[in-house]
Amino acid sequence: MSTSEIHILPASLRNQIAAGEVVERPSSVVKELVENSIDAGSTQVDVAIERGGQGFISVKDNGRGVAADELKLAVTRHATSKISNVNDLSSITSFGFRGEALPSIASVSRFKMSSCRKGADAGWAIHVDGGDVTDEGPAAVPGGTSVEVRDLFFNVPARLKFLKTESTEARRCNQVLFKIALANVAAGFTFTSNGREQFCLPSGQSLPERLSVFWPRNICESLLEFSHEAGEMKVHGCAGIPGLAQGRGDRIVMFVNGRPVQDKLLLSAIRGAYKGRLISREYPQAVLFLELPPELVDVNVHPAKMEVRFQEESAVFSIIRNGIGQALSRYELGIVEGDGVLERQPEMNVRPAAREKKLSESVSLPIEPGAKFSSWNEFKNTDFNALGDDPQTAPGFLRTDFTASSENTQTSRPQAAQENESRFEPDMVREQPMYYSSQEIPAPEPEQYGSRTAGPLYVPGSRIEYLGQVADTYLVLKLPNGSLGLLDQHAAHERVIYENMKSLRTRGESRPLALSLEIALHPSEVQRVQEMWENLQAAGFMLELESGQTLSMRGIPPALETGEAREYLKAALDGQAKTLNDLWIMLSCKSAIKANLPLAVDEALSLLEAWVKCPQREYCPHGRPVLISWTSLDMEKLFKRK
């Protein structure tokens, strides 16, 4: 390679270099050509490929078409009808606009383009071979435009080596067309590979109908539609329920002003809406459309226009997270309250009245091992303060109670936290492990509790019926929509404690230790504890840093024993918690009742009463499900009745 002289590259070589940016593989060709069809106002686009697109690609549309005297310009670099001056770059509304796609494709293939402008008497065609125009003239074209691309990369053999198998390339072409079809439901699309039709999408479909061609039926039937506006921005689309999350993110599709994009900010916002509902390795299903003024987004930052840049990133993040979050909250509320969450699947709620009655009558509560009270009155009237210093010997003991005294809450909570009250005011960890008191738990209505076998036991403030406990871990429920529910008592209590901490902020609530506990720190831990100092104090730790590398723990969160507090603190310093929210999650896990713990009916009902008041009650703070349920149809399938 000579580097001694500066010279201008030949036009054909310049086109091939430009093609390297625009035409990566056959799917890139499909994308560029179909986007041109959409820009031309087409209502029907037909795509056909052979050998994964390497051998042949055809895109036909019924759009406006190209005039005969403009076809030669269409295959010339930087020739376009979509922008005319520099100001147009700040308000781009079309897919293609730089005039690079057609000449780039034509420079690395045997290219033919035929078109008939609407109102013209006849069509015109042009042939380009490796970037050189070889023929042009009249052509019989019914209307719109037809582009044929043969022998892709025939003159750039080095590019061929990087193509995958024909089936893989065909699948990528399929995915590209799928995304464009989602953003343009008013248009019809067909896709054929090696002579076999892969899909046919009629025009005018709804988004869920179009998705059902590509995604499993159970996912499409459970999608939650959302729409949210903030100022000049609007976000809408469909989001999957957390219970059907998967281990891959390939069912997250994002669009900005109708353009399919791959953007970390949008992905982060979508996952942020599911925070606390999914574990870190799970991904939801989502189809997101973000619409905003063209001047607020730069689409010219990537050769293939797959990436964008936003002028107001924080506003974009917030509107997406809030839009999806509101849909998820409505869904979660509906499961507990039974207000139409399953309206899109009415057949799942249909059950003959006789069978409903028979099923209800056949349910009896199991005998609970180790129940700590023989009746509600005994539980209500017990004076726990007179039971001695050992809480473990107290009947009805639970490490942290489920409801809070409003009097104690008001006196212990700082003014700033009182001003930011959430709609949920559950328990707060206080000094010493907690017990119930007669003032803290309101007396139930007679028909709610009564005898344990005389009638249904309803959770106060809801239409959820408590049926019993299994495996000393799971609470069995009849949900308002008739479904059978199974609730993880540890996960539910985690959510209660976490929401309580988030609501009350735990400022200044600490239990002093009679003897301070000394912890030797590694130099890296010294820096870590300094960074987390305020958060640790907010969580309830009273700390002093002595001699530079010794941490003195003089007070601990009220809900923890000394050994647990030490373990919790070491875990935080090891990097398992980076924020105050992470600390709350760790603390709620340590403080919550554990699995394999028998609960009396009254204890279970009290836990459920606090849990139904929590936001995001369907998931623990780690993102694991708290409640799973089966409809009558699900159970009939399990018993092979359907």
ZISUL-V480992 format. One record per backbone hydrogen bond with DSSP energy under -0.5 kcal/mol. CO is the residue of the C=O (numbers start at 1). NH is the residue of the N-H. E is the energy in kcal/mol with one decimal. If there is no record, write none. Layout:
BEGIN
CO_NH_E ; CO_NH_E
END
This chain:
BEGIN
10_14_-2.3 ; 11_15_-2.4 ; 12_16_-1.8 ; 13_17_-2.2 ; 14_18_-2.4 ; 15_19_-2.2 ; 16_20_-1.1 ; 17_20_-0.5 ; 17_21_-0.6 ; 18_21_-1.2 ; 18_22_-1.5 ; 19_23_-3.3 ; 22_24_-0.9 ; 25_28_-1.4 ; 25_29_-1.1 ; 26_30_-2.2 ; 27_31_-2.4 ; 28_32_-2.4 ; 29_33_-2.5 ; 30_34_-2.6 ; 31_35_-2.4 ; 32_36_-1.8 ; 33_37_-1.7 ; 34_38_-2.3 ; 35_39_-2.6 ; 36_40_-1.4 ; 37_42_-1.8 ; 38_41_-2.0 ; 40_64_-2.0 ; 43_188_-2.6 ; 44_62_-0.9 ; 45_47_-0.5 ; 45_190_-1.7 ; 46_60_-2.5 ; 47_192_-2.2 ; 48_58_-2.8 ; 49_194_-2.5 ; 50_53_-1.5 ; 50_55_-1.3 ; 50_56_-1.4 ; 51_54_-1.5 ; 54_152_-2.0 ; 55_151_-1.6 ; 56_50_-2.0 ; 57_149_-3.1 ; 58_48_-2.4 ; 59_147_-2.3 ; 60_46_-2.8 ; 61_145_-0.5 ; 64_118_-2.0 ; 67_70_-1.8 ; 67_71_-0.7 ; 68_71_-0.8 ; 70_74_-2.0 ; 71_75_-0.9 ; 72_75_-0.5 ; 73_76_-2.0 ; 76_79_-1.3 ; 78_80_-0.6 ; 85_88_-1.3 ; 86_89_-1.1 ; 87_90_-1.4 ; 88_91_-1.4 ; 99_78_-1.7 ; 99_79_-0.9 ; 100_104_-2.0 ; 101_105_-2.6 ; 102_106_-2.7 ; 103_107_-1.4 ; 105_108_-1.3 ; 106_109_-0.9 ; 106_131_-1.4 ; 108_153_-3.5 ; 108_154_-0.6 ; 109_111_-0.7 ; 109_130_-2.5 ; 110_150_-2.5 ; 111_128_-3.0 ; 112_148_-3.0 ; 113_126_-2.1 ; 114_146_-3.3 ; 115_124_-2.4 ; 116_144_-1.3 ; 117_120_-2.6 ; 123_139_-1.4 ; 124_115_-2.5 ; 125_137_-2.2 ; 126_113_-2.3 ; 127_134_-2.2 ; 127_135_-1.3 ; 128_111_-3.3 ; 128_130_-0.6 ; 129_132_-1.5 ; 132_129_-3.1 ; 135_127_-3.6 ; 137_125_-2.8 ; 139_123_-1.1 ; 139_141_-1.1 ; 144_116_-2.4 ; 145_61_-2.3 ; 146_114_-3.1 ; 147_59_-2.2 ; 148_112_-2.3 ; 149_57_-2.0 ; 150_110_-2.7 ; 151_154_-1.8 ; 153_156_-1.2 ; 156_159_-1.6 ; 156_160_-0.8 ; 157_161_-1.0 ; 159_162_-1.2 ; 160_163_-1.6 ; 165_169_-2.5 ; 166_170_-2.4 ; 167_171_-2.1 ; 168_172_-1.9 ; 169_173_-1.9 ; 170_174_-2.2 ; 171_175_-2.3 ; 172_176_-2.2 ; 173_177_-2.2 ; 174_178_-2.3 ; 175_179_-2.1 ; 176_180_-1.9 ; 177_181_-2.5 ; 178_182_-1.7 ; 179_183_-1.4 ; 180_184_-0.6 ; 181_184_-0.7 ; 184_187_-1.6 ; 185_204_-1.7 ; 185_205_-0.9 ; 188_45_-2.4 ; 189_201_-3.7 ; 190_47_-2.4 ; 191_198_-3.3 ; 191_199_-1.3 ; 192_49_-2.4 ; 193_196_-1.9 ; 196_193_-2.7 ; 199_191_-2.1 ; 200_202_-0.7 ; 201_189_-2.0 ; 202_205_-0.7 ; 206_210_-2.3 ; 207_211_-2.5 ; 208_212_-1.9 ; 210_213_-1.1 ; 211_214_-1.9 ; 211_215_-2.9 ; 216_220_-2.0 ; 217_221_-2.6 ; 218_222_-0.8 ; 220_223_-0.8 ; 223_225_-0.6 ; 224_239_-2.5 ; 226_237_-1.9 ; 228_235_-2.9 ; 230_233_-2.0 ; 233_230_-2.5 ; 234_291_-3.2 ; 235_228_-2.9 ; 236_289_-2.7 ; 237_226_-2.3 ; 238_287_-2.9 ; 239_224_-3.5 ; 241_244_-1.9 ; 242_245_-1.8 ; 246_283_-3.4 ; 249_252_-1.0 ; 251_253_-0.6 ; 251_286_-2.6 ; 253_288_-2.8 ; 254_261_-2.2 ; 255_290_-2.6 ; 256_259_-1.8 ; 258_260_-0.5 ; 259_256_-2.4 ; 261_254_-0.6 ; 263_267_-2.1 ; 264_268_-2.6 ; 265_269_-2.1 ; 266_270_-2.3 ; 267_271_-2.5 ; 268_272_-2.0 ; 269_273_-1.5 ; 270_274_-0.8 ; 272_275_-1.1 ; 274_277_-2.7 ; 274_278_-1.2 ; 276_623_-0.6 ; 278_276_-0.6 ; 279_282_-2.0 ; 283_246_-2.7 ; 285_240_-3.5 ; 286_253_-2.9 ; 287_238_-1.8 ; 288_255_-2.0 ; 288_290_-0.5 ; 289_236_-2.0 ; 289_291_-0.5 ; 290_257_-3.2 ; 291_234_-2.5 ; 293_296_-2.3 ; 294_297_-1.5 ; 296_311_-2.4 ; 297_299_-0.6 ; 298_309_-1.7 ; 302_305_-1.8 ; 306_262_-3.1 ; 307_301_-0.6 ; 309_298_-3.0 ; 312_316_-1.8 ; 313_317_-2.6 ; 314_318_-2.2 ; 315_319_-2.3 ; 316_320_-1.8 ; 317_321_-2.3 ; 318_322_-2.8 ; 319_323_-2.1 ; 320_324_-2.3 ; 321_325_-2.3 ; 322_326_-2.3 ; 323_327_-1.3 ; 324_328_-2.3 ; 325_329_-2.3 ; 326_330_-2.3 ; 327_331_-2.0 ; 328_332_-2.6 ; 329_333_-2.5 ; 330_334_-2.1 ; 331_335_-1.7 ; 332_336_-1.4 ; 333_337_-2.9 ; 334_338_-2.4 ; 334_339_-0.6 ; 338_340_-0.7 ; 340_343_-1.6 ; 342_345_-1.8 ; 343_346_-0.7 ; 345_348_-2.2 ; 346_349_-1.7 ; 347_350_-0.6 ; 348_632_-0.6 ; 348_633_-0.6 ; 352_356_-2.2 ; 353_357_-2.6 ; 354_358_-2.6 ; 355_359_-2.7 ; 356_360_-2.2 ; 357_361_-2.5 ; 358_362_-1.5 ; 359_363_-0.5 ; 360_363_-0.9 ; 368_371_-0.8 ; 375_379_-1.7 ; 376_380_-3.0 ; 377_381_-2.5 ; 378_382_-0.7 ; 379_382_-0.7 ; 382_384_-1.0 ; 383_386_-1.2 ; 384_387_-1.6 ; 389_391_-1.0 ; 390_393_-1.4 ; 391_394_-1.3 ; 394_397_-1.5 ; 399_434_-2.1 ; 402_427_-0.8 ; 404_406_-0.5 ; 405_409_-2.4 ; 406_410_-2.1 ; 407_411_-1.5 ; 408_412_-1.9 ; 409_413_-1.5 ; 414_418_-2.0 ; 415_419_-1.9 ; 416_420_-0.5 ; 417_420_-1.0 ; 418_421_-1.0 ; 423_425_-0.5 ; 425_404_-0.5 ; 434_398_-0.8 ; 437_440_-0.9 ; 437_441_-1.3 ; 440_442_-0.6 ; 445_448_-1.7 ; 445_449_-1.2 ; 448_458_-0.6 ; 451_455_-0.7 ; 456_458_-0.6 ; 457_466_-3.5 ; 459_462_-1.7 ; 464_459_-2.8 ; 464_466_-0.5 ; 465_478_-2.7 ; 466_457_-0.6 ; 467_366_-0.5 ; 468_476_-3.6 ; 470_473_-2.0 ; 470_474_-2.5 ; 472_597_-1.9 ; 473_489_-2.3 ; 474_470_-2.8 ; 474_476_-0.5 ; 475_487_-2.7 ; 476_467_-3.2 ; 476_468_-1.1 ; 477_479_-0.6 ; 477_485_-3.0 ; 478_465_-2.5 ; 479_482_-2.3 ; 483_479_-2.5 ; 483_485_-0.5 ; 484_630_-2.1 ; 485_477_-2.9 ; 486_628_-1.9 ; 487_475_-2.8 ; 487_489_-0.7 ; 488_492_-2.5 ; 489_493_-2.1 ; 490_494_-2.3 ; 491_495_-2.0 ; 492_496_-2.0 ; 493_497_-2.6 ; 494_498_-2.8 ; 495_499_-2.6 ; 496_500_-1.9 ; 497_501_-2.5 ; 498_502_-2.6 ; 499_503_-1.9 ; 500_504_-2.7 ; 501_505_-2.5 ; 504_507_-0.7 ; 506_509_-1.3 ; 508_510_-1.0 ; 510_512_-0.6 ; 511_556_-2.2 ; 516_518_-0.5 ; 517_553_-3.1 ; 519_551_-3.2 ; 522_525_-0.9 ; 522_526_-1.7 ; 523_527_-1.4 ; 524_528_-1.5 ; 525_529_-2.8 ; 526_530_-1.8 ; 527_531_-2.0 ; 528_532_-1.8 ; 530_533_-0.7 ; 532_536_-2.8 ; 533_537_-2.1 ; 534_538_-2.3 ; 535_539_-1.6 ; 536_540_-0.5 ; 536_541_-2.3 ; 537_540_-1.2 ; 541_543_-0.7 ; 542_554_-2.9 ; 542_555_-1.4 ; 544_546_-0.7 ; 544_552_-3.7 ; 546_549_-0.6 ; 546_550_-2.1 ; 547_549_-0.5 ; 549_521_-2.9 ; 550_546_-3.5 ; 550_552_-0.5 ; 551_519_-2.7 ; 551_553_-0.6 ; 552_544_-1.9 ; 552_554_-0.8 ; 553_517_-2.4 ; 554_513_-2.9 ; 555_542_-2.2 ; 556_511_-3.4 ; 557_560_-2.0 ; 561_565_-2.7 ; 562_566_-2.2 ; 563_567_-2.2 ; 564_568_-2.9 ; 565_569_-2.6 ; 566_570_-2.5 ; 567_571_-2.1 ; 568_572_-2.1 ; 569_573_-2.2 ; 570_574_-1.5 ; 571_576_-2.0 ; 572_575_-1.3 ; 572_577_-0.7 ; 579_583_-1.8 ; 580_584_-2.4 ; 581_585_-2.2 ; 582_586_-2.3 ; 583_587_-2.8 ; 584_588_-2.9 ; 585_589_-1.8 ; 586_590_-2.1 ; 587_591_-2.3 ; 588_592_-1.7 ; 596_598_-0.5 ; 600_604_-2.6 ; 601_605_-2.7 ; 602_606_-2.1 ; 603_607_-2.4 ; 604_608_-2.5 ; 605_609_-2.4 ; 606_610_-1.9 ; 607_611_-2.4 ; 608_612_-2.4 ; 610_613_-0.7 ; 611_614_-1.8 ; 614_617_-0.7 ; 616_619_-1.6 ; 618_626_-3.1 ; 618_627_-0.9 ; 620_623_-2.3 ; 624_620_-2.8 ; 626_488_-2.6 ; 628_486_-2.7 ; 630_484_-2.6 ; 631_635_-2.2 ; 632_636_-2.2 ; 633_637_-2.0 ; 634_638_-1.9 ; 635_639_-1.9 ; 636_641_-3.5 ; 636_642_-0.7 ; 637_640_-1.5
END
